[in-house]
Amino acid sequence: GVASRSLLGRFSMSVAAEVYSIFAGDVADGVADELLFSTFASRFPTVFEAREMRDEQGHSRGFGFIRFTSPDDARRAIEEMNGVFVGGRALRLSETKKSATTAHEVVDDDDPENTTVFVGNIDASITEPILHHYFQHFGIVEGIRIPVNRSCAFIIFDTKDSARAVIASMQGHLVMHRPVRTSW
């Protein structure tokens, strides 16, 4: 049968389990959650969920998340599976902003309509087109505002999921040779 993308139904959620998530970028269009799940579950037994993010029309966003119950498996997956081809494209794997959470915890702001991401520690010479280049892969960028001091920017996305993905995956990543901070 088809592998399930999630084994959450098999666990009792009365006690919150530790969850370690990794970001998967460059996910090929047409890669189902089940394929992403089975690719990792065959090597890492603590995988319990894999999800490719999709837009409102059901089209691939080109990224997803894989969740583990073991921090060691999450780290090993990044080391051993980064660059592995799935569906004809090499996966780009990295840690999420907050790698250890509980299954009940949602790292989010309280406003369901907020899709604005704060990006700090940006280079003083950065421009809106450069920021657009770095962040366009997460979803439709509806606006970018760089305040006068130019050490930070605010990027507005079309959906909450796109904003969450940026915050989870871009924390500490280099943008023009500087590690950026991301938050709501």
matplotlib code that plots the C-alpha trace (Angstrom):
import matplotlib.pyplot as plt

x = [0.0, 0.9, 3.0, 1.3, 2.8, 2.1, 2.2, 0.7, -2.5, -0.5, 0.8, -1.1, -0.9, -1.8, 1.9, 3.5, 6.4, 9.5, 9.4, 12.5, 11.7, 13.9, 13.2, 13.2, 13.7, 13.7, 11.0, 10.0, 6.5, 4.4, 6.3, 3.6, 3.8, 4.0, 7.1, 8.8, 7.9, 9.0, 12.3, 13.3, 11.5, 13.5, 16.7, 15.4, 12.9, 11.9, 10.3, 6.6, 5.6, 6.6, 4.6, 5.1, 3.6, 0.9, -0.9, -4.7, -5.1, -3.1, 0.1, 3.5, 5.2, 8.6, 9.3, 8.2, 9.0, 10.1, 9.5, 11.3, 11.1, 14.9, 17.2, 20.0, 18.0, 17.0, 20.7, 21.8, 19.1, 20.4, 23.9, 23.2, 20.2, 21.1, 21.3, 19.5, 17.3, 13.6, 11.3, 14.1, 15.4, 18.1, 16.6, 18.1, 17.8, 18.4, 17.4, 14.3, 14.6, 13.4, 14.3, 12.8, 9.2, 6.4, 3.7, 1.2, 3.3, 2.8, 5.5, 3.4, 2.0, -1.5, -2.8, -4.0, -4.0, -0.3, 1.9, 4.7, 8.2, 10.8, 14.3, 17.1, 20.8, 20.7, 23.5, 23.2, 23.5, 20.7, 17.8, 14.3, 15.1, 17.9, 15.6, 13.0, 15.5, 16.4, 12.8, 10.6, 11.0, 8.8, 5.7, 4.4, 6.1, 3.4, 5.7, 9.1, 9.8, 13.3, 13.3, 15.7, 18.4, 18.5, 19.6, 16.3, 13.4, 9.7, 8.6, 4.9, 3.9, 0.6, -0.1, 0.7, 2.3, 4.8, 5.7, 6.0, 8.3, 10.6, 10.8, 11.5, 14.1, 16.0, 17.0, 20.8, 21.1, 23.5, 22.0, 24.7, 27.3, 25.4, 23.4, 19.9, 17.4, 13.8, 10.7, 7.1]
y = [0.0, 3.7, 4.8, 7.3, 10.7, 10.8, 8.3, 10.8, 8.7, 5.8, 7.8, 8.9, 12.6, 12.9, 13.5, 16.0, 14.4, 16.3, 17.1, 18.0, 19.6, 20.1, 22.3, 20.7, 23.2, 22.6, 19.9, 18.9, 19.6, 16.4, 14.9, 13.7, 13.8, 10.0, 9.9, 12.5, 10.5, 7.2, 8.6, 9.6, 6.8, 4.2, 5.5, 7.3, 5.3, 8.4, 10.2, 10.7, 13.3, 14.8, 17.5, 19.4, 22.9, 23.7, 26.9, 27.4, 25.8, 22.7, 23.6, 22.8, 25.7, 23.9, 23.3, 21.2, 20.0, 16.6, 16.0, 13.5, 12.4, 12.1, 15.1, 12.8, 11.5, 15.1, 16.1, 13.0, 13.5, 17.0, 15.6, 12.4, 13.4, 17.0, 16.9, 13.6, 13.6, 13.1, 13.4, 14.6, 17.5, 17.6, 18.4, 21.3, 20.5, 22.7, 23.1, 25.1, 28.2, 26.3, 22.7, 21.3, 21.9, 19.8, 18.3, 20.6, 23.8, 26.1, 28.7, 31.6, 35.0, 35.5, 37.3, 34.8, 37.6, 38.6, 37.6, 40.1, 38.8, 40.9, 40.3, 41.7, 42.2, 42.9, 44.6, 48.4, 48.1, 45.6, 46.5, 45.3, 43.3, 41.5, 40.7, 39.5, 37.2, 35.6, 35.2, 34.6, 30.8, 30.7, 32.2, 35.4, 38.5, 41.2, 43.9, 44.7, 47.7, 48.7, 51.4, 54.3, 52.8, 49.8, 47.3, 45.5, 44.9, 43.8, 41.3, 40.8, 37.4, 36.3, 33.5, 32.8, 29.5, 31.3, 33.6, 30.7, 28.9, 31.9, 32.3, 28.6, 28.2, 31.5, 32.2, 32.5, 32.0, 34.2, 37.0, 39.0, 37.5, 38.3, 35.9, 37.3, 37.1, 36.3, 36.7, 38.0]
z = [0.0, -0.1, 2.8, 5.1, 5.3, 9.0, 11.8, 14.3, 14.6, 16.0, 19.0, 22.0, 22.1, 25.8, 26.5, 24.2, 22.3, 21.2, 17.5, 15.4, 12.0, 9.0, 6.0, 2.5, -0.3, -4.1, -3.8, -7.3, -8.5, -8.3, -5.3, -3.1, 0.7, 0.7, -1.5, 0.6, 3.7, 2.4, 1.1, 4.7, 6.6, 4.7, 6.4, 9.5, 11.7, 13.8, 10.8, 11.6, 9.1, 5.7, 4.1, 0.8, 1.1, -1.5, -2.4, -2.3, -5.8, -4.7, -6.6, -5.2, -3.4, -4.0, -0.3, 2.7, 6.1, 7.5, 11.2, 13.5, 17.1, 17.3, 17.1, 16.0, 13.0, 12.1, 12.0, 10.2, 7.6, 6.8, 6.5, 4.6, 2.5, 1.4, -2.4, -2.8, -5.9, -5.3, -8.3, -10.5, -8.3, -5.6, -2.2, -0.2, 3.5, 6.5, 10.1, 10.9, 13.1, 16.2, 15.7, 19.0, 19.7, 21.1, 19.0, 20.6, 20.2, 17.3, 16.7, 15.4, 16.1, 17.2, 14.1, 11.5, 8.9, 9.5, 6.6, 7.2, 8.0, 9.8, 8.3, 10.5, 10.1, 6.4, 4.5, 4.1, 0.3, -0.1, -2.4, -2.9, -6.0, -4.1, -1.2, -3.7, -5.3, -1.9, -0.7, -3.8, -3.6, -0.5, -2.1, -3.8, -2.4, -2.2, -0.8, 0.6, 2.8, 3.8, 6.5, 6.2, 8.5, 6.1, 8.7, 8.5, 6.1, 6.2, 3.5, 3.0, 1.6, 0.1, 2.7, 6.3, 5.2, 3.1, 6.0, 8.4, 6.0, 5.7, 9.5, 9.9, 7.2, 6.7, 10.3, 10.3, 6.5, 4.6, 2.6, 0.9, 3.2, 6.4, 8.6, 8.8, 11.7, 10.8, 13.0, 12.9]

ax = plt.figure().add_subplot(projection="3d")
ax.plot(x, y, z, "-o")
ax.set_aspect("equal")
plt.show()
